[in-house]
Amino acid sequence: MKYYLLIACLILTACSNLPREIEDPPAFDLSYVEAVTNLNKYKNAPVRWGGTIVEVENEPSFSAIQILVYPLGSYGRPDLDESSQGRFVVKSAEFLDPAVYTKNTSITVAGILDGDTERKVGNKALRLPLVAAKNIHLWPEQTYNSYYGGYGGFGYGGGLGYYPYGGFYGPYPYYWGGYYRPYYGHRR
């Protein structure tokens, strides 16, 4: 019995391939809104924020990513169904290839709040929070496909009724398809 328990524990711990800093929030989970209200108070605090990439800038000694902030959902993935909260900039000592870190890609960053930096958005200069990255995670694009591929719904056989696509269903209520069906081909 002990061996089965050990195997089950190993399987469950191997299920997550996310870095621990991305999957789990810091002990004091500083929100973007809290940080923006008082950047000086929270300087050097650990943060875990995410959103979608706006642009990547590569300098000789570092790379910077400007990110449109969204609240994080399960496992630290940005919840793009919610409204955006603002922007922040991530600074990394590593080269971040703009071909990999493309615009509108979902991203989560774990790092240290390192003050703020100025960026131009259109003709407006903004002061944005600056995060020194410890861990950056790009999320794969989510696509939802219909499990059944067609319409699902309720109906009644009615004794002599036929299923619209062939096949006789007797005189009892029945259900065809459509369990947990998101829109076909809907992308997030």
C-alpha positions in Angstrom: 0.0 0.0 0.0 2.9 2.4 0.8 4.3 1.9 -2.7 0.9 2.9 -4.3 0.8 6.0 -2.2 4.4 6.9 -3.1 3.6 6.4 -6.8 0.4 8.5 -6.6 2.4 11.3 -4.9 5.1 11.2 -7.6 2.5 11.3 -10.4 0.6 14.2 -8.8 3.8 16.3 -8.2 4.9 15.6 -11.8 1.6 16.9 -13.3 2.6 20.6 -13.0 5.5 21.8 -15.2 5.1 25.4 -14.2 7.9 27.1 -12.2 7.0 27.4 -8.5 7.3 31.2 -8.7 4.7 31.4 -11.5 2.2 28.8 -10.1 2.2 30.0 -6.5 1.9 33.7 -5.4 4.4 35.2 -3.0 3.6 35.2 0.7 2.4 38.8 0.5 0.6 38.9 -2.9 1.0 42.5 -3.9 -1.6 43.5 -6.4 -0.9 45.8 -9.3 -3.4 48.4 -8.0 -1.8 48.5 -4.6 1.7 48.9 -6.0 0.7 51.7 -8.3 -0.9 53.7 -5.5 2.4 53.8 -3.6 5.5 52.5 -5.5 8.0 53.9 -3.0 6.4 51.9 -0.2 6.5 48.6 -2.0 9.9 48.9 -3.7 11.8 45.6 -3.5 8.6 43.7 -2.8 8.2 40.3 -4.6 5.4 40.4 -7.2 3.7 37.9 -9.6 1.8 39.8 -12.3 0.7 38.9 -15.8 -1.1 40.0 -18.9 -0.4 40.3 -22.6 2.7 41.6 -24.3 2.5 45.1 -25.8 6.1 45.4 -27.0 9.6 44.2 -26.5 12.6 46.5 -26.4 16.1 45.1 -26.6 19.0 47.3 -25.3 22.7 46.2 -25.3 22.7 45.1 -21.7 19.0 44.1 -21.0 15.6 43.5 -22.6 12.4 45.2 -21.5 8.8 44.0 -22.1 5.8 46.3 -21.8 2.8 44.3 -20.5 -0.9 45.1 -20.4 -1.9 43.9 -16.9 -4.8 41.4 -16.3 -5.7 39.7 -13.0 -4.3 36.3 -12.6 -6.5 33.2 -12.6 -5.6 29.6 -11.7 -2.0 28.6 -11.8 -1.0 32.3 -12.4 -2.5 32.5 -15.9 -3.8 36.0 -16.9 -7.6 36.1 -17.0 -8.2 37.9 -20.3 -12.0 37.9 -19.8 -11.5 40.5 -17.0 -10.7 44.2 -17.7 -7.1 45.4 -18.0 -5.7 47.2 -14.9 -2.9 49.2 -16.6 0.6 48.5 -17.8 4.0 47.6 -16.3 7.5 47.0 -17.7 9.6 43.9 -17.1 13.4 44.2 -17.2 15.5 41.1 -17.9 19.2 40.7 -18.2 18.6 38.0 -20.8 18.0 38.7 -24.5 14.3 38.3 -25.1 13.7 37.6 -28.8 10.7 39.6 -30.2 10.0 36.7 -32.5 9.2 34.5 -29.5 7.8 37.3 -27.2 5.2 38.4 -29.7 2.5 41.0 -29.2 -0.7 39.8 -27.5 0.9 36.7 -26.1 -0.1 35.9 -22.6 2.7 36.1 -20.1 3.2 35.8 -16.3 6.2 37.3 -14.5 7.6 36.7 -11.0 10.2 39.2 -9.8 11.0 42.2 -7.6 9.3 45.6 -7.9 12.2 47.9 -8.8 10.5 51.3 -8.8 9.1 52.8 -12.0 10.2 53.8 -15.5 8.9 56.2 -18.1 7.4 55.0 -21.4 5.6 56.7 -24.2 2.2 55.4 -25.2 1.2 57.3 -28.3 2.1 60.9 -27.5 1.6 60.5 -23.8 4.5 59.9 -21.4 3.5 57.5 -18.5 5.3 56.3 -15.4 5.0 52.5 -15.3 6.0 50.1 -12.5 9.3 48.3 -13.3 9.7 44.7 -12.4 13.1 43.0 -12.3 12.3 39.5 -13.7 13.3 36.4 -11.9 11.0 34.1 -13.8 9.1 34.7 -17.1 6.5 32.2 -18.4 4.8 32.5 -21.8 1.4 30.7 -22.0 0.4 28.7 -25.1 -2.6 30.1 -27.0 -5.8 28.5 -25.8 -8.3 27.3 -28.4 -11.6 25.7 -27.6 -13.1 23.1 -29.8 -16.6 21.6 -29.5 -16.5 18.1 -28.2 -19.5 17.1 -30.3 -18.9 19.4 -33.2 -22.6 20.1 -33.7 -25.7 21.2 -32.0 -26.6 19.7 -28.7 -30.0 20.0 -27.1 -33.0 18.4 -25.6 -35.9 16.7 -27.4 -38.7 14.2 -27.0 -38.9 11.0 -29.1 -42.7 11.1 -29.2 -43.2 7.5 -30.2 -42.8 7.9 -33.9 -40.3 10.8 -33.9 -37.0 10.5 -35.6 -33.7 12.1 -34.6 -33.0 14.8 -37.2 -29.9 13.0 -38.5 -31.4 9.5 -38.6 -32.1 6.9 -36.0 -35.2 6.2 -34.0 -35.5 7.4 -30.4 -38.4 5.9 -28.5 -41.1 7.7 -26.5 -38.8 9.1 -23.8 -37.0 12.4 -23.3 -33.5 12.3 -24.6 -30.5 14.6 -24.9 -27.9 14.7 -27.7 -24.5 16.2 -27.5 -23.4 19.5 -26.2 -21.9 18.7 -22.8 -19.8 21.8 -21.7 -19.6 23.1 -25.2 -17.7 26.3 -25.7 -17.9 28.1 -29.0 -16.2 26.1 -31.8 -12.8 27.5 -32.6 -13.0 30.3 -30.1 -9.5 31.6 -29.3 -8.3 33.3 -26.1 
